[in-house]
């Protein structure tokens, strides 16, 4: 089994660009529209939805631009990404005011970041070849 893409909702194109393009370094494709007939049938949303694809060599995110409901609890769902230079990504993320969470686990840490709409991403550093 291979992951084809991860679909998430973001509240604005600007916030999506800042996280997926500017921080993660993914390529942004030209926006498309999911017509109301499909968004209603699939998601129960009676509106056209703007879709923006951000992709790289090993990751592809399909981002739906739509207002998000307020979250009542900390989400359990998350996406785990392997990055080439974890320290650099965290430094750039902090400079962009991305929320960083590092949780002690034995002798090391589990590292997470949140995008600007509250989606949780676990980060692991890729082993060096």
C-alpha positions as CSV (number, residue, x, y, z in Angstrom):
1,X,0.0,0.0,0.0
2,X,1.2,3.5,-0.9
3,X,-0.1,6.8,0.4
4,X,-1.3,8.9,-2.6
5,X,-2.1,12.1,-0.7
6,X,-3.3,13.5,2.6
7,X,-6.4,15.7,2.4
8,X,-6.7,18.5,5.0
9,X,-8.7,21.7,5.4
10,X,-7.1,25.1,5.9
11,X,-8.9,28.4,6.7
12,X,-7.1,30.4,4.0
13,X,-4.8,30.1,1.0
14,X,-2.3,32.4,2.7
15,X,-1.9,30.2,5.8
16,X,-1.7,27.1,3.6
17,X,1.1,28.7,1.5
18,X,3.0,29.8,4.6
19,X,3.0,26.3,6.1
20,X,3.1,23.8,3.2
21,X,5.1,25.9,0.6
22,X,7.2,28.3,2.8
23,X,8.0,26.0,5.8
24,X,7.8,22.5,4.3
25,X,9.2,23.5,0.9
26,X,6.5,21.8,-1.1
27,X,5.6,22.9,-4.7
28,X,2.2,24.6,-5.0
29,X,0.0,23.7,-7.9
30,X,-2.6,26.0,-9.5
31,X,-5.8,26.0,-7.4
32,X,-8.8,24.0,-8.6
33,X,-12.4,24.0,-7.5
34,X,-14.4,21.0,-6.1
35,X,-18.0,21.8,-7.2
36,X,-20.7,22.1,-4.6
37,X,-22.4,18.9,-6.0
38,X,-19.3,16.9,-5.1
39,X,-18.3,18.7,-1.8
40,X,-21.9,18.2,-0.6
41,X,-21.9,14.5,-1.6
42,X,-18.5,13.8,-0.1
43,X,-18.2,16.1,2.9
44,X,-21.7,17.4,3.5
45,X,-20.5,21.0,2.7
46,X,-22.9,22.9,0.4
47,X,-20.3,25.1,-1.2
48,X,-17.7,25.1,-3.9
49,X,-14.3,24.3,-2.3
50,X,-11.0,25.6,-3.5
51,X,-8.4,22.8,-3.6
52,X,-4.6,23.5,-3.6
53,X,-2.1,20.7,-4.0
54,X,1.3,21.0,-2.4
55,X,3.8,18.2,-3.2
56,X,7.4,17.1,-3.1
57,X,9.4,14.0,-3.8
58,X,7.7,12.0,-1.0
59,X,4.7,14.0,0.2
60,X,1.5,15.3,-1.4
61,X,-1.1,17.3,0.5
62,X,-4.5,18.1,-1.0
63,X,-5.6,21.2,0.9
64,X,-9.3,22.3,0.9
65,X,-9.8,26.0,1.7
66,X,-12.8,26.3,4.0
67,X,-13.6,27.9,7.3
68,X,-12.9,25.4,10.1
69,X,-15.1,24.7,13.1
70,X,-13.6,25.6,16.5
71,X,-11.8,22.6,17.9
72,X,-13.0,21.5,21.3
73,X,-10.3,19.0,22.1
74,X,-6.7,18.3,21.3
75,X,-6.8,16.3,18.0
76,X,-5.4,12.7,18.1
77,X,-5.0,12.6,14.3
78,X,-1.6,13.6,13.0
79,X,0.6,13.2,9.9
80,X,4.2,12.0,10.4
81,X,6.9,13.5,8.2
82,X,10.6,12.6,7.8
83,X,12.7,15.7,7.2
84,X,16.3,16.1,6.1
85,X,17.3,18.6,8.8
86,X,15.0,18.7,11.8
87,X,16.8,21.4,13.7
88,X,16.7,23.7,10.6
89,X,13.0,23.1,10.1
90,X,12.2,23.8,13.8
91,X,14.3,27.0,13.7
92,X,12.5,28.3,10.6
93,X,9.1,27.2,12.1
94,X,9.7,29.1,15.3
95,X,10.7,32.2,13.3
96,X,7.3,31.9,11.6
97,X,5.5,31.5,14.9
98,X,4.7,27.8,14.3
99,X,3.8,26.1,17.5
100,X,6.5,23.5,18.4
101,X,5.9,20.7,20.9
102,X,8.8,18.5,22.1
103,X,7.8,15.7,24.4
104,X,10.5,13.8,26.4
105,X,10.6,10.1,25.6
106,X,13.4,8.3,27.4
107,X,16.8,9.8,26.3
108,X,15.2,11.6,23.3
109,X,12.2,13.7,22.3
110,X,9.1,13.2,20.2
111,X,8.8,16.4,18.1
112,X,5.5,17.8,16.8
113,X,4.5,21.1,15.1
114,X,1.1,22.5,14.3
115,X,0.1,24.2,11.1
116,X,-1.7,27.5,11.3
117,X,-5.1,25.8,11.4
118,X,-4.2,23.4,14.3
119,X,-3.3,20.2,12.3
120,X,-0.7,18.2,14.1
121,X,2.5,17.0,12.4
122,X,5.0,14.6,14.0
123,X,8.5,15.2,12.7
124,X,11.4,12.7,12.4
125,X,14.8,13.3,11.0
126,X,15.7,11.1,8.0
127,X,18.6,8.9,8.6
128,X,21.7,10.2,6.8
129,X,23.0,8.0,4.0
